[in-house]
Amino acid sequence: MTPPVRAARLDGLGTTIFSEMTALAARTGAINLGQGFPDTDGPAPVIEAAIAALRGGENQYAPLPGVPALREAVLEHQRINYGLEPEDLLVTFGATEAIAAALLGLCDPGDEVVVLEPYYDSYAACIAFAGAIRRPVTLRPPTFALDPDALRAAIGPRARVMLLNTPHNPTGRVLDRCELEAVAAACLEHDLICVSDEVYEHLVYDGRHIPPATLPGMAERTLTISSVGKSFSFTGWKIGWCSGPAELVAATRMVKQYLTFAGGTPLQHAAAAALRLPPTYLEAQRRELRAKRDLLCAGLAGAGLEPLIPAGTYFVNVDVGSDAVAFCTELLEHCGIVAIPTSVFYDDHGAAPNLARFAFCKREAVIAEAAARLASLGVVKPG
Ligand SMILES: Cc1ncc(COP(=O)(O)O)c(C=O)c1O
């Protein structure tokens, strides 16, 4: 007989809904607005840089901290965009590895991690890997604003890490200065480390992205994480980084060394080229995504749904009134469109609001077709 194969602390984790929905879309020919990845490549000069690195002999292990060209580009990016001068940085296998290594390196078993709910699914898993305990602060529709009282209430005696995500997946909320001041006050009062996932930093349509590390007193306690996946449409490359105080980066590096050591050498060189693209690239991308957001929202509204217009990311949620899983099933059957029930991003799926999440990072023609199907059918709201 096979011995027990899974640690009890991982029970209840592990949604496979994203890959399942993507496979379902491929099988049925449905429009896939489920998983968050673009259906076009990132900029050609960056692909050329990858090819040049592959042909130029950049094919062996990268140094553990990352290739110097990318390290310099990340430092320059942080300085130019936000005036940040981090003490150290580490290149990782996507933001996902930075999140995992940071939580494993910074938390002892039993430590508490305060985290905005709904949350990106790897957070709960990585908190569990570390033997830590998650303390969710729920963001509620329709605005998903961060309630300072709920934040304070989530901080227990063993709180160690504030795991933030702004712009926020899946809600599209971009935390404003007021909300970030509440976060900073809590971190300073309780001596918390802030781990800040900013992978959507350049996908903001209303307001602007404020990195938590820029608030007074926060640079010395914040590990800032990002990657090329979302900003430059290379989600398959998995090149990310984290930056901040030397001690926080060192704790993360120590774990990363034994997870993957290093990876993607030629793509690290190309990621440096991405970060050095002229700002017009990101401006154009923002304009395009905003137009797609508006197009999809118009289609959703045309179907009698109320889109909760996101300020950032490439996701929009709609309140579907009743069971979101049933709604998504019906949406697939009636409209040939895949969306994700947002409840999968909550601890208690049953108590989650009835939201469905749609990604709008697809070609304009695809979004237009989805909008047309939604508007013409207009029958998707169950109950
Ligand atoms: C909030 C958030 N963080 C991290 C990631 C993963 O980033 P990467 O692909 O760089 O590992 C995602 C991808 O969907 C995300 O939504």
Ligand as a Chemical Component Dictionary entry (heavy atoms), coordinates in Angstrom:
data_LIG
# 
_chem_comp.id                   LIG 
_chem_comp.type                 NON-POLYMER 
_chem_comp.pdbx_formal_charge   0 
_chem_comp.three_letter_code    LIG 
# 
loop_
_chem_comp_atom.comp_id 
_chem_comp_atom.atom_id 
_chem_comp_atom.alt_atom_id 
_chem_comp_atom.type_symbol 
_chem_comp_atom.charge 
_chem_comp_atom.model_Cartn_x 
_chem_comp_atom.model_Cartn_y 
_chem_comp_atom.model_Cartn_z 
_chem_comp_atom.pdbx_ordinal 
LIG C1 C1 C 0 -1.106 38.534 -8.196  1  
LIG C2 C2 C 0 -0.197 37.660 -8.982  2  
LIG N1 N1 N 0 1.050  37.448 -8.540  3  
LIG C3 C3 C 0 1.908  36.659 -9.220  4  
LIG C4 C4 C 0 1.540  36.057 -10.394 5  
LIG C5 C5 C 0 2.511  35.173 -11.123 6  
LIG O1 O1 O 0 3.558  35.904 -11.636 7  
LIG P1 P1 P 0 4.681  35.143 -12.490 8  
LIG O2 O2 O 0 4.038  34.622 -13.719 9  
LIG O3 O3 O 0 5.705  36.190 -12.732 10 
LIG O4 O4 O 0 5.201  34.046 -11.633 11 
LIG C6 C6 C 0 0.246  36.254 -10.905 12 
LIG C7 C7 C 0 -0.187 35.583 -12.146 13 
LIG O5 O5 O 0 -1.353 35.469 -12.443 14 
LIG C8 C8 C 0 -0.640 37.088 -10.187 15 
LIG O6 O6 O 0 -1.882 37.314 -10.621 16 
# 
loop_
_chem_comp_bond.comp_id 
_chem_comp_bond.atom_id_1 
_chem_comp_bond.atom_id_2 
_chem_comp_bond.value_order 
_chem_comp_bond.pdbx_ordinal 
LIG C1 C2 SING 1  
LIG C2 N1 SING 2  
LIG C2 C8 DOUB 3  
LIG N1 C3 DOUB 4  
LIG C3 C4 SING 5  
LIG C4 C5 SING 6  
LIG C4 C6 DOUB 7  
LIG C5 O1 SING 8  
LIG O1 P1 SING 9  
LIG P1 O2 DOUB 10 
LIG P1 O3 SING 11 
LIG P1 O4 SING 12 
LIG C6 C7 SING 13 
LIG C6 C8 SING 14 
LIG C7 O5 DOUB 15 
LIG C8 O6 SING 16 
# 
